[in-house]
């Protein structure tokens, strides 16, 4: 079975930050997706991360469509 979560190192890579920055963001409550502890690891659910990026994509596409309509 494939693991259903992403580690902090994997999340840091996806969000373009260092592992330490990801840890700091989580600790300060400003990391963009929720994380949880499993054993000694802090992880985020893959499905939740995918939904986060899907939402950002939809927002971006919506902005492009609005700009296309507003253009002469």
Biopython code that builds the backbone (N, CA, C, O; Angstrom):
import numpy as np
from Bio.PDB.StructureBuilder import StructureBuilder

atoms = [
    (1, "UNK", "N", (0.842, -1.181, 0.000)),
    (1, "UNK", "CA", (0.000, 0.000, 0.000)),
    (1, "UNK", "C", (0.890, 1.247, 0.000)),
    (1, "UNK", "O", (1.874, 1.338, 0.734)),
    (2, "UNK", "N", (0.512, 2.185, -0.835)),
    (2, "UNK", "CA", (1.229, 3.455, -0.895)),
    (2, "UNK", "C", (0.895, 4.277, 0.340)),
    (2, "UNK", "O", (-0.240, 4.259, 0.816)),
    (3, "UNK", "N", (1.887, 4.999, 0.858)),
    (3, "UNK", "CA", (1.624, 5.801, 2.058)),
    (3, "UNK", "C", (0.668, 6.942, 1.725)),
    (3, "UNK", "O", (0.794, 7.571, 0.674)),
    (4, "UNK", "N", (-0.285, 7.212, 2.611)),
    (4, "UNK", "CA", (-1.317, 8.216, 2.342)),
    (4, "UNK", "C", (-0.925, 9.639, 2.768)),
    (4, "UNK", "O", (-1.770, 10.534, 2.801)),
    (5, "UNK", "N", (0.339, 9.839, 3.090)),
    (5, "UNK", "CA", (0.763, 11.133, 3.602)),
    (5, "UNK", "C", (2.075, 11.580, 2.965)),
    (5, "UNK", "O", (2.775, 10.798, 2.322)),
    (6, "UNK", "N", (2.386, 12.862, 3.162)),
    (6, "UNK", "CA", (3.655, 13.435, 2.725)),
    (6, "UNK", "C", (4.418, 13.893, 3.962)),
    (6, "UNK", "O", (3.830, 14.440, 4.895)),
    (7, "UNK", "N", (5.723, 13.670, 3.966)),
    (7, "UNK", "CA", (6.559, 14.093, 5.085)),
    (7, "UNK", "C", (6.851, 15.589, 4.972)),
    (7, "UNK", "O", (6.568, 16.216, 3.952)),
    (8, "UNK", "N", (7.410, 16.134, 6.016)),
    (8, "UNK", "CA", (7.774, 17.553, 6.015)),
    (8, "UNK", "C", (8.776, 17.842, 4.899)),
    (8, "UNK", "O", (8.661, 18.869, 4.231)),
    (9, "UNK", "N", (9.739, 16.974, 4.684)),
    (9, "UNK", "CA", (10.714, 17.184, 3.609)),
    (9, "UNK", "C", (10.016, 17.226, 2.246)),
    (9, "UNK", "O", (10.345, 18.062, 1.404)),
    (10, "UNK", "N", (9.064, 16.334, 2.031)),
    (10, "UNK", "CA", (8.317, 16.319, 0.772)),
    (10, "UNK", "C", (7.445, 17.568, 0.636)),
    (10, "UNK", "O", (7.352, 18.150, -0.445)),
    (11, "UNK", "N", (6.814, 17.973, 1.725)),
    (11, "UNK", "CA", (5.989, 19.173, 1.710)),
    (11, "UNK", "C", (6.828, 20.416, 1.436)),
    (11, "UNK", "O", (6.426, 21.289, 0.667)),
    (12, "UNK", "N", (7.982, 20.486, 2.065)),
    (12, "UNK", "CA", (8.863, 21.630, 1.858)),
    (12, "UNK", "C", (9.223, 21.755, 0.382)),
    (12, "UNK", "O", (9.207, 22.856, -0.167)),
    (13, "UNK", "N", (9.543, 20.652, -0.255)),
    (13, "UNK", "CA", (9.852, 20.678, -1.680)),
    (13, "UNK", "C", (8.683, 21.152, -2.522)),
    (13, "UNK", "O", (8.868, 21.936, -3.453)),
    (14, "UNK", "N", (7.486, 20.688, -2.210)),
    (14, "UNK", "CA", (6.286, 21.095, -2.954)),
    (14, "UNK", "C", (5.991, 22.584, -2.811)),
    (14, "UNK", "O", (5.549, 23.234, -3.758)),
    (15, "UNK", "N", (6.239, 23.114, -1.619)),
    (15, "UNK", "CA", (5.923, 24.510, -1.347)),
    (15, "UNK", "C", (7.113, 25.438, -1.556)),
    (15, "UNK", "O", (7.023, 26.635, -1.285)),
    (16, "UNK", "N", (8.227, 24.891, -2.037)),
    (16, "UNK", "CA", (9.389, 25.715, -2.367)),
    (16, "UNK", "C", (10.054, 26.353, -1.167)),
    (16, "UNK", "O", (10.431, 27.524, -1.207)),
    (17, "UNK", "N", (10.195, 25.594, -0.107)),
    (17, "UNK", "CA", (10.857, 26.112, 1.090)),
    (17, "UNK", "C", (11.779, 25.055, 1.662)),
    (17, "UNK", "O", (11.730, 23.892, 1.263)),
    (18, "UNK", "N", (12.611, 25.461, 2.589)),
    (18, "UNK", "CA", (13.488, 24.497, 3.244)),
    (18, "UNK", "C", (12.677, 23.720, 4.278)),
    (18, "UNK", "O", (11.590, 24.138, 4.677)),
    (19, "UNK", "N", (13.214, 22.610, 4.695)),
    (19, "UNK", "CA", (12.556, 21.810, 5.729)),
    (19, "UNK", "C", (12.409, 22.625, 7.008)),
    (19, "UNK", "O", (11.375, 22.561, 7.673)),
    (20, "UNK", "N", (13.442, 23.390, 7.354)),
    (20, "UNK", "CA", (13.375, 24.206, 8.565)),
    (20, "UNK", "C", (12.291, 25.274, 8.453)),
    (20, "UNK", "O", (11.575, 25.532, 9.420)),
    (21, "UNK", "N", (12.165, 25.893, 7.286)),
    (21, "UNK", "CA", (11.107, 26.892, 7.085)),
    (21, "UNK", "C", (9.729, 26.257, 7.217)),
    (21, "UNK", "O", (8.820, 26.861, 7.788)),
    (22, "UNK", "N", (9.567, 25.047, 6.694)),
    (22, "UNK", "CA", (8.298, 24.343, 6.820)),
    (22, "UNK", "C", (7.988, 24.081, 8.295)),
    (22, "UNK", "O", (6.867, 24.314, 8.748)),
    (23, "UNK", "N", (8.977, 23.599, 9.037)),
    (23, "UNK", "CA", (8.779, 23.363, 10.473)),
    (23, "UNK", "C", (8.383, 24.659, 11.176)),
    (23, "UNK", "O", (7.470, 24.669, 12.002)),
    (24, "UNK", "N", (9.075, 25.753, 10.845)),
    (24, "UNK", "CA", (8.770, 27.040, 11.473)),
    (24, "UNK", "C", (7.343, 27.483, 11.140)),
    (24, "UNK", "O", (6.616, 27.948, 12.018)),
    (25, "UNK", "N", (6.947, 27.343, 9.885)),
    (25, "UNK", "CA", (5.597, 27.740, 9.466)),
    (25, "UNK", "C", (4.533, 26.929, 10.194)),
    (25, "UNK", "O", (3.504, 27.468, 10.601)),
    (26, "UNK", "N", (4.779, 25.650, 10.355)),
    (26, "UNK", "CA", (3.829, 24.789, 11.069)),
    (26, "UNK", "C", (3.733, 25.226, 12.530)),
    (26, "UNK", "O", (2.637, 25.364, 13.075)),
    (27, "UNK", "N", (4.874, 25.439, 13.149)),
    (27, "UNK", "CA", (4.911, 25.839, 14.553)),
    (27, "UNK", "C", (4.190, 27.169, 14.759)),
    (27, "UNK", "O", (3.505, 27.357, 15.765)),
    (28, "UNK", "N", (4.346, 28.100, 13.797)),
    (28, "UNK", "CA", (3.733, 29.427, 13.911)),
    (28, "UNK", "C", (2.282, 29.449, 13.424)),
    (28, "UNK", "O", (1.623, 30.486, 13.490)),
    (29, "UNK", "N", (1.785, 28.315, 12.938)),
    (29, "UNK", "CA", (0.397, 28.222, 12.518)),
    (29, "UNK", "C", (0.095, 28.872, 11.181)),
    (29, "UNK", "O", (-1.052, 29.237, 10.925)),
    (30, "UNK", "N", (1.100, 29.029, 10.317)),
    (30, "UNK", "CA", (0.872, 29.671, 9.025)),
    (30, "UNK", "C", (1.196, 28.777, 7.833)),
    (30, "UNK", "O", (1.285, 29.259, 6.704)),
    (31, "UNK", "N", (1.374, 27.476, 8.075)),
    (31, "UNK", "CA", (1.595, 26.555, 6.965)),
    (31, "UNK", "C", (0.272, 26.399, 6.220)),
    (31, "UNK", "O", (-0.777, 26.304, 6.856)),
    (32, "UNK", "N", (0.298, 26.371, 4.880)),
    (32, "UNK", "CA", (-0.951, 26.409, 4.122)),
    (32, "UNK", "C", (-1.861, 25.184, 4.230)),
    (32, "UNK", "O", (-3.040, 25.282, 3.888)),
    (33, "UNK", "N", (-1.367, 24.052, 4.686)),
    (33, "UNK", "CA", (-2.214, 22.866, 4.856)),
    (33, "UNK", "C", (-2.029, 22.311, 6.267)),
    (33, "UNK", "O", (-0.956, 22.449, 6.855)),
    (34, "UNK", "N", (-3.065, 21.688, 6.805)),
    (34, "UNK", "CA", (-2.932, 21.115, 8.147)),
    (34, "UNK", "C", (-1.987, 19.906, 8.159)),
    (34, "UNK", "O", (-1.917, 19.136, 7.201)),
    (35, "UNK", "N", (-1.283, 19.772, 9.250)),
    (35, "UNK", "CA", (-0.385, 18.626, 9.439)),
    (35, "UNK", "C", (-0.757, 17.934, 10.745)),
    (35, "UNK", "O", (-1.457, 18.498, 11.586)),
    (36, "UNK", "N", (-0.283, 16.718, 10.896)),
    (36, "UNK", "CA", (-0.548, 15.982, 12.127)),
    (36, "UNK", "C", (0.628, 15.071, 12.426)),
    (36, "UNK", "O", (1.444, 14.777, 11.553)),
    (37, "UNK", "N", (0.700, 14.630, 13.670)),
    (37, "UNK", "CA", (1.761, 13.720, 14.091)),
    (37, "UNK", "C", (1.291, 12.282, 13.897)),
    (37, "UNK", "O", (0.171, 11.916, 14.252)),
    (38, "UNK", "N", (2.175, 11.488, 13.327)),
    (38, "UNK", "CA", (1.939, 10.048, 13.254)),
    (38, "UNK", "C", (3.226, 9.400, 13.746)),
    (38, "UNK", "O", (4.256, 9.436, 13.073)),
    (39, "UNK", "N", (3.146, 8.809, 14.929)),
    (39, "UNK", "CA", (4.369, 8.318, 15.554)),
    (39, "UNK", "C", (5.265, 9.501, 15.869)),
    (39, "UNK", "O", (4.846, 10.443, 16.541)),
    (40, "UNK", "N", (6.484, 9.453, 15.387)),
    (40, "UNK", "CA", (7.402, 10.575, 15.643)),
    (40, "UNK", "C", (7.496, 11.532, 14.463)),
    (40, "UNK", "O", (8.276, 12.483, 14.504)),
    (41, "UNK", "N", (6.717, 11.297, 13.418)),
    (41, "UNK", "CA", (6.769, 12.118, 12.212)),
    (41, "UNK", "C", (5.591, 13.085, 12.144)),
    (41, "UNK", "O", (4.483, 12.758, 12.570)),
    (42, "UNK", "N", (5.835, 14.263, 11.612)),
    (42, "UNK", "CA", (4.754, 15.206, 11.302)),
    (42, "UNK", "C", (4.523, 15.088, 9.804)),
    (42, "UNK", "O", (5.466, 15.150, 9.015)),
    (43, "UNK", "N", (3.281, 14.922, 9.422)),
    (43, "UNK", "CA", (2.929, 14.661, 8.029)),
    (43, "UNK", "C", (1.656, 15.431, 7.650)),
    (43, "UNK", "O", (0.972, 15.990, 8.507)),
    (44, "UNK", "N", (1.359, 15.445, 6.342)),
    (44, "UNK", "CA", (0.102, 15.985, 5.842)),
    (44, "UNK", "C", (-0.516, 14.949, 4.919)),
    (44, "UNK", "O", (0.189, 14.248, 4.193)),
    (45, "UNK", "N", (-1.808, 14.862, 4.953)),
    (45, "UNK", "CA", (-2.538, 13.917, 4.116)),
    (45, "UNK", "C", (-2.385, 14.305, 2.642)),
    (45, "UNK", "O", (-2.567, 15.468, 2.283)),
    (46, "UNK", "N", (-2.055, 13.342, 1.800)),
    (46, "UNK", "CA", (-1.864, 13.597, 0.369)),
    (46, "UNK", "C", (-3.115, 14.175, -0.279)),
    (46, "UNK", "O", (-3.022, 15.065, -1.125)),
    (47, "UNK", "N", (-4.274, 13.681, 0.108)),
    (47, "UNK", "CA", (-5.524, 14.147, -0.475)),
    (47, "UNK", "C", (-5.758, 15.621, -0.143)),
    (47, "UNK", "O", (-6.192, 16.393, -0.998)),
    (48, "UNK", "N", (-5.472, 16.003, 1.087)),
    (48, "UNK", "CA", (-5.647, 17.394, 1.515)),
    (48, "UNK", "C", (-4.700, 18.306, 0.737)),
    (48, "UNK", "O", (-5.099, 19.383, 0.293)),
    (49, "UNK", "N", (-3.458, 17.883, 0.575)),
    (49, "UNK", "CA", (-2.474, 18.677, -0.177)),
    (49, "UNK", "C", (-2.928, 18.817, -1.631)),
    (49, "UNK", "O", (-2.836, 19.901, -2.207)),
    (50, "UNK", "N", (-3.410, 17.737, -2.218)),
    (50, "UNK", "CA", (-3.891, 17.788, -3.599)),
    (50, "UNK", "C", (-5.065, 18.750, -3.731)),
    (50, "UNK", "O", (-5.130, 19.523, -4.687)),
    (51, "UNK", "N", (-5.992, 18.706, -2.776)),
    (51, "UNK", "CA", (-7.142, 19.619, -2.801)),
    (51, "UNK", "C", (-6.684, 21.071, -2.680)),
    (51, "UNK", "O", (-7.254, 21.953, -3.323)),
    (52, "UNK", "N", (-5.664, 21.328, -1.863)),
    (52, "UNK", "CA", (-5.124, 22.683, -1.723)),
    (52, "UNK", "C", (-4.645, 23.197, -3.083)),
    (52, "UNK", "O", (-4.976, 24.314, -3.483)),
    (53, "UNK", "N", (-3.863, 22.371, -3.791)),
    (53, "UNK", "CA", (-3.351, 22.794, -5.086)),
    (53, "UNK", "C", (-4.457, 22.864, -6.140)),
    (53, "UNK", "O", (-4.407, 23.720, -7.023)),
    (54, "UNK", "N", (-5.436, 21.997, -6.064)),
    (54, "UNK", "CA", (-6.581, 22.069, -6.976)),
    (54, "UNK", "C", (-7.340, 23.386, -6.792)),
    (54, "UNK", "O", (-7.760, 24.012, -7.765)),
    (55, "UNK", "N", (-7.508, 23.793, -5.545)),
    (55, "UNK", "CA", (-8.193, 25.047, -5.247)),
    (55, "UNK", "C", (-7.407, 26.236, -5.772)),
    (55, "UNK", "O", (-7.979, 27.151, -6.363)),
    (56, "UNK", "N", (-6.096, 26.225, -5.559)),
    (56, "UNK", "CA", (-5.246, 27.310, -6.075)),
    (56, "UNK", "C", (-5.315, 27.365, -7.600)),
    (56, "UNK", "O", (-5.364, 28.448, -8.182)),
    (57, "UNK", "N", (-5.320, 26.202, -8.245)),
    (57, "UNK", "CA", (-5.413, 26.137, -9.714)),
    (57, "UNK", "C", (-6.734, 26.742, -10.181)),
    (57, "UNK", "O", (-6.758, 27.535, -11.122)),
    (58, "UNK", "N", (-7.826, 26.370, -9.528)),
    (58, "UNK", "CA", (-9.143, 26.890, -9.902)),
    (58, "UNK", "C", (-9.191, 28.410, -9.731)),
    (58, "UNK", "O", (-9.757, 29.111, -10.569)),
    (59, "UNK", "N", (-8.604, 28.914, -8.658)),
    (59, "UNK", "CA", (-8.562, 30.360, -8.440)),
    (59, "UNK", "C", (-7.764, 31.050, -9.546)),
    (59, "UNK", "O", (-8.175, 32.094, -10.052)),
    (60, "UNK", "N", (-6.643, 30.477, -9.914)),
    (60, "UNK", "CA", (-5.821, 31.038, -10.980)),
    (60, "UNK", "C", (-6.538, 31.037, -12.316)),
    (60, "UNK", "O", (-6.489, 32.024, -13.051)),
    (61, "UNK", "N", (-7.199, 29.943, -12.633)),
    (61, "UNK", "CA", (-7.940, 29.872, -13.893)),
    (61, "UNK", "C", (-9.096, 30.867, -13.907)),
    (61, "UNK", "O", (-9.392, 31.470, -14.939)),
    (62, "UNK", "N", (-9.738, 31.034, -12.773)),
    (62, "UNK", "CA", (-10.824, 31.994, -12.671)),
    (62, "UNK", "C", (-10.313, 33.412, -12.923)),
    (62, "UNK", "O", (-10.976, 34.205, -13.592)),
    (63, "UNK", "N", (-9.153, 33.724, -12.395)),
    (63, "UNK", "CA", (-8.573, 35.051, -12.610)),
    (63, "UNK", "C", (-8.234, 35.260, -14.082)),
    (63, "UNK", "O", (-8.433, 36.350, -14.619)),
    (64, "UNK", "N", (-7.727, 34.224, -14.731)),
    (64, "UNK", "CA", (-7.411, 34.335, -16.150)),
    (64, "UNK", "C", (-8.675, 34.575, -16.973)),
    (64, "UNK", "O", (-8.674, 35.379, -17.905)),
    (65, "UNK", "N", (-9.743, 33.878, -16.626)),
    (65, "UNK", "CA", (-11.004, 34.038, -17.352)),
    (65, "UNK", "C", (-11.557, 35.450, -17.156)),
    (65, "UNK", "O", (-12.070, 36.050, -18.101)),
    (66, "UNK", "N", (-11.458, 35.979, -15.950)),
    (66, "UNK", "CA", (-11.933, 37.336, -15.698)),
    (66, "UNK", "C", (-11.128, 38.334, -16.520)),
    (66, "UNK", "O", (-11.688, 39.292, -17.054)),
    (67, "UNK", "N", (-9.810, 38.117, -16.629)),
    (67, "UNK", "CA", (-8.954, 39.015, -17.407)),
    (67, "UNK", "C", (-9.268, 38.912, -18.890)),
    (67, "UNK", "O", (-9.210, 39.915, -19.600)),
    (68, "UNK", "N", (-9.600, 37.721, -19.373)),
    (68, "UNK", "CA", (-9.959, 37.551, -20.786)),
    (68, "UNK", "C", (-11.249, 38.294, -21.113)),
    (68, "UNK", "O", (-11.371, 38.888, -22.184)),
    (69, "UNK", "N", (-12.203, 38.263, -20.201)),
    (69, "UNK", "CA", (-13.482, 38.932, -20.416)),
    (69, "UNK", "C", (-13.279, 40.447, -20.388)),
    (69, "UNK", "O", (-13.894, 41.174, -21.168)),
    (70, "UNK", "N", (-12.416, 40.918, -19.487)),
    (70, "UNK", "CA", (-12.196, 42.357, -19.340)),
    (70, "UNK", "C", (-11.354, 42.933, -20.470)),
    (70, "UNK", "O", (-11.386, 44.142, -20.699)),
    (71, "UNK", "N", (-10.604, 42.099, -21.180)),
    (71, "UNK", "CA", (-9.764, 42.590, -22.280)),
    (71, "UNK", "C", (-10.630, 42.943, -23.488)),
    (71, "UNK", "O", (-11.581, 42.228, -23.802)),
    (72, "UNK", "N", (-10.294, 44.066, -24.176)),
    (72, "UNK", "CA", (-11.079, 44.440, -25.365)),
    (72, "UNK", "C", (-10.843, 43.506, -26.523)),
    (72, "UNK", "O", (-11.428, 43.688, -27.591)),
]
sb = StructureBuilder()
sb.init_structure("model")
sb.init_model(0)
sb.init_chain("A")
sb.init_seg("    ")
for serial, (resi, resn, name, xyz) in enumerate(atoms, 1):
    if name == "N":
        sb.init_residue(resn, " ", resi, " ")
    sb.init_atom(name, np.array(xyz, "f"), 0.0, 1.0, " ", f" {name:<3s}", serial, name[0])
structure = sb.get_structure()
